[in-house]
Amino acid sequence: MVGLTSQSHIFPTLELIRLLVGRGHQVSYAIGAAQRDLVARTGAEVVALPSLLPDVQAGKANGVTKIPKDAGEVMQIFLEEAMLALPSLIERYDSEPPELVLADPGAMTAPVLAHRYGVPIVQLSITPLSWTAEEDDAQEDADVLAGLGSADSAAVYYERCNKWLADNGITTDAFEFQSRPDAILSVVPRALQPGAERAPASVYFGGPCLDSDRIADRSWTPPEDGRRVLYASLGNTWSNCPEFYSTCVEAFADSDWHVVLVAGPNTDSPELRQVPSNIEVLRRAPQLTVLDHASVFVTHAGSGGCVEGMWHAVPMVAVPLNVDQFASADRLVELGIGQRLQIDELTPHLLRRAVEEVADDPEIARRLTAIQTEIRDLGGAQGAADIVESFLPRPVEPLIRLGWTNTGDEG
């Protein structure tokens, strides 16, 4: 497994890796050294890599101080990360090549390794995908380029990536090379995936692979006074947004809500040191446990958070900040299970009104219950492991899908 050095990208993979190790496979997980301990608990060998990405939890910038908003610039950072990590991966695997490469979509070394050793690559996707019919490939390419932000940043990214691939003996165009894995395992439920009915046959959908260690973490307990719990978090990567936290405090200071506000490194800011007793400001929180008790989830609409909110049937108020979060926030609105607010227009009044509306809407509750039932009935990590094994040179038989499906196959 070649991962991306970000906790939000690692969490959805841990239970699958733990299960593959438990089934007797020799599994290694290549990741930035800062996340070594998080991955080691799965039992996999950790291949610690140098990383440019910020370690938000430790408050370390590494080579990148802040993730940019332009997606093309983000991809350039991922490319630089890959250039830095590839020599360590080659050193580790040239003497013991893998039989299969699992890959985070942002881990750009993974397809290079699969090509180098002539083995299958299965992309483990934690975010919604995009595709069109084959006859619309040209338009799809244009849409992807447009989605990479400014034309200049996209052009620079592809120029640099093509050169890097050529230096590694790969003459295929970067876009074509990176967008054609042997299979895609999506842990994003169909409900959150726009156009799921048009997915290629190589895409397999399933429910969340929730980490059993996170499920078991009971380091937080709900208030004894019975207040409704409001959980507000911008995740691990995008937590540097002090105006969001002050807005939350002002919005619910005089309310009957118990607010669990995860502020990351902002916890020590002066405006959060003294808050009303109904507001709990934490650097980090056991999200699955809090969501198990929450009545509303205010989220930046990262895919992992959206999926976990759906798993617990919690209405959501999305305040997207970057990249894929805007599409996920829109999808929550389309599904009728939440509202979307703009960060640059956010006020205490707007936030409180949105929270009250989604909390009290019976239709939202009904839709969430249906979605929760659907995704909990899927195969999760067990089904994902079956799919992974089917791509090994000596696949394990029989292949049990446990609810995992691809186009035209109901399991």
N, C-alpha and C positions, 0 to 999 in steps of 0.2 A: 504494500500500500504506500503510495506517495501522496502525502497530505499537504494541506496549506496551513501555514503556521498561524492559525487563528482559532480560538476556542470554539467559536460558533460553527466553524467548518469541521472541527474534530469531533465534537459531541455526537453528531448523527452517525458517526462511523464506529464508535467504540464497541457497541453491543455486537455488531456484525463481526468485528475483528476478534472479540472475545470468544464468540461462538465458533469461528473457524479454528482458532487455537484449540478450543475444547474438542473439536472433531478430529484432532490429530494432525492438522496441517502445520507445516513450518512456515510461520508468518513473520515477516518483518515489516516495520512501519517507519518510513522515512519522514522526518519532521524536524522543524527548527528545534534546537537544543532547549529553548525555553519551555517547550511543552513536553519534555521528556517524561516527567513524572505522570502527567495526565495519561499518556499513551501506555506507559509501562504496566499499569494496573490491568491491562487486558491480557497480559502474559506473552504478548508479541515481543520479538527482538526490536529494540528501538535503534534506528540508525539516525543519530543526531546530526543535523545539518547546520551550517552557518545560515543566518537569516537576516534580512534587512527589515523585516516587518516589525512593527512596534509590539512590545509585550505590555499590553494595556494594564493587565492585572498587577504586574510588578512595577508599573510606572517607568518602563525603560523604552526609549525611543528606538534603539538600535540604529539602523541606517536611515529609516524613514520616520520622520517626526509626526506626520499626519497623512492619513489616506486622502487623496484628492477627490473632488467631486466628478471630474471629467473621467469617464470610463476608459477612454483611450490612454490616459495617463496612469490609471490603475493597472491596465494591462502591461504598460511599460515597466511598472514596478514588479509585477509578477514575472516578467521576462528577465529583469535584472536578478531577481531571486533565483530563477532557474539557472542562469549563467553562473551564479555564485555556488549553487548546490551541486551541479552536474559532476564536477571532478570527484567529489566525495562519493557520489553514488556509483560512478564508474569504478572507483577504487574498491568499493565494497562488493559489487556484483560481477565484475569481470571474472573473478575466480570461482564464483558460484552463481551463475545466471538464474534468474527466476523462471518459473514456468508460466506465470501469469502476472500481469501488472494491473492492480487496482489504482484508480486515480481520482483525486479531486479535480474538477474541471480547471481550477486555477493553478494546478501543479503542472507547469509546462515541461518539466523534465520527464514526466511519465511517458508520453508518446515517443520521446527520443529514446528512452530506455527500451521500450517495447520494440521499436524498430531495430535498435542495436543488437538485441538478443533474439529477434524473430519470434516473439511470443505474442499471444493475444493481449489486448488492453480492454478492460471494462471500466467505463467511467461511472463513478459513484456520485450521482448528482443530488445535491441538497437544495437546489433552487429550481424554479420552473424553467422549462426549456422552450425553445422556439423552433418552428419548422414551417415549411410550406410544401405544396405538392412539387414533384420534380420539375414540372414545366415552369414553375415559378422560381427556379433556382437563382436566376439573375436578380429578381426582385428581392429574394431572400438575402443575397449577398449585399445588396444595397441597403437593406434594412439593418443588417448587422453592422455595417460600416457606420450608418447613421447613429446606431445605438452606442457606438464607441466614443461618442462625444464629438468634439470638433474634428473637421476634416484633417487638420494639421496633425493632431495627436494620433488619429487612426493611421495616417500615412506613415508617420514616424515609427509607430509600433510595428506595422507590417514590414517596413523596410528593414528594421533591425532584426525582426524575427526571421525573415527570409535569409538574411546573412548568417545568423546563428545556426539555422538548420543546415544551410549549405556547408558551414564549417564542420558539421557533424555528419556529413555524407548524405544529407536528405535534400533532394532537388524538388520535391513537391512543394507547391505554394503553401504558405503558412496556414491560410484559412482552410484550405482543403485538407491539409495534413492533420490539423487539430480537431476538425469537426467530424471526423469519420472513425470513431472507435468501433471495435467489434460489437460492443453492446453498451447500452446505457441502463444502469440500475437507478431508478429515481425513487428516492424515499419521500418525495413530495406526493401526497395523495392526488388522485385524479381531480378531486373537487377544487384543488388549488391550482391546477394546471390548465391554463387556457388552451383550447383546441386539442384536448386530450384525444378526441375521437380521430384526429388526423395524424396521430403519432406513427412513425415508421415501425416496422415489425421488430427492429432491433432495440426498441425502448420497452423496458419492463417497469410497470408501476407497482407500488406496494405501499403499505402503511409505514408509519414511523418506526425506526429501530431505536427505541428509547433506551438509554443507558441505565442498566439495572442499579448501578451504584448511585446515580442521581435520583432514581425513584426511591431508593432506600434512605436517602439523606433527610433526616428529620431534625436538622439543627435549627429550624424555625418552627414556631408554633403559633396558631391563630390567637387573636385576642380573646380573653375570657369574658369580656362584656358583650359578646355576640354581635358587635358591629359588622357590617358588610365590609369585605376586604377589597380594596382597590390596589392592584399591582401595577406599578409604573417602572418601565425599564427600557433603556435604549441599547441593551446588549453590551457585548464586551468591546467591540471595535469603535462604536460611534458614541461613546459615553461622554465625550468632552463637549457638552452642550449646556453650560451653566444656566442660560436663560430658561431652558426647559424645566429645570429643577425648581427654580424660583417661582415659575408660573404654577407648577403643581402645588407648591406650598401655599401660595396665595389663594389658589382655587379651592382648596379643601381644608383650610385652617379652621373654619367655623362650621364644618360639616359633621354629619354623623357617620362618615366613612373612616375606616382604619386604613391608612395609606402606607403601603410598603414601597418606598421610593429607593430604587437602586441607583446610586449616583457615581459609582466607580471612584476614581481619584478626586472627584468633586466633593466627596464627603467632607473633606477638611476645609472647604470654603467657608468664609465667615457667615454667609447667609444661611448655611445649613447646620451651623453648630447649635443654634437654639431654635427649635421649631415646636409647634403645639404638640401636646401629648398624643394626639391621634395620628401623628405622622412619624413613621419609623424610617429613618434614613440609614441605609446600609451601603457598604462598599460593594458587597456582592450578596447574593441570596440563592438558596436552593430553589431554582425557578419551578421545577416540577411540583415541589411540595407546596409552594405558595399558590400556584395555579390551581392546585387541588382544592383550595379553600376560597379562591377569589371569585368575586361577582363580576368584575370588569378587569380587562387587561389593556393598559395604555402602552403601546409598543411602537417601535420604529418600523415594524413590518418586515423584519428580516424573516426569511423563509422558515428558519428553525423555530422562531418564536410563534409565527402564525400556525405552524403545524402543531406545536405543543398547546397553543390556545384552543385549537380545534379538538385535540385529543381530550382536553378537559372540559369542552363545551362552554368556554368562557367568552362572552361578547367582547369585541375588541374596538378600541379607538386607535386608529393608526396615524402616526405622525412620522411619515417617511423622511429620510434625510439624504439618501444616496442610492445610486445604481439601481439594483433590482427591486429595492424596497418600494418604489413608486408603483410598479406593476402589481406587486403583492398587495399593497394597500387598496388599489383599484379592484383587485379580485375579491377582497373581503367585502367591499361594497356591492359588487355584482352578485355575490352569493347571498347578500342580505344578512350578514352576520356581524356587521360593524360599520363604523363611520371613518372617514378620512379627514384629517385637518392639516393645514399647511403650517409648517414650523415658523415661517416668517410672518404669519398672520395670527399666530396663537395668542390668545388672551385667557386669563383665568375664567372669564365668563363663558367663552366658547368651549373651553375644555370641560368645565363642570357640567354645562348643558349637555354636551355629547355623552359624557359618562352616565348621567342620569337617564338619558333617552335610551341608550342601548341596554342599560341594566333593567329597565322597566318594560321592554318591548317583548310581548309574548311570542310574536312571530320569529324574532331573532332566536329566542330560546328553543322554539320548535325546530327551526332549521339546524341549529347547532346540535341538537340531540340526534337528528337524523344523520348528520355528518359524522358525529362521534361514533355512532353505531357502525357506520360503514367502514371507517378506518380502523376501528378496533377489531373488526372481523377479518382483516387482512393478515398476511403471513408474517409481517414484520421481519425481524432479524432471521428467523428460521427460514422463511421463504427466500430472503436475500442470499443466505448462505447456500441454499440449493442452486440458485442461479449462478453464483460464483463457481461452484463446483462443476457445473455443466460445461464450463469453458476451460477446465483443466485438461491436460492431455489424457488423463485417465479419469474420466468423470465418474463420480459416485452414482450408483444406481440403487433404487430408482430415483428419478428426479421428482421431488414432491413440491409443487408450486405453493400449496397452502394459501391460495387466494391471489398470488402474484400473477399478473396477466400481461400479455403483450397484445398488440393489435390482432384481432381475429381469434384469440385464444382465451377462453374463459376459465382456464386453469385445469 
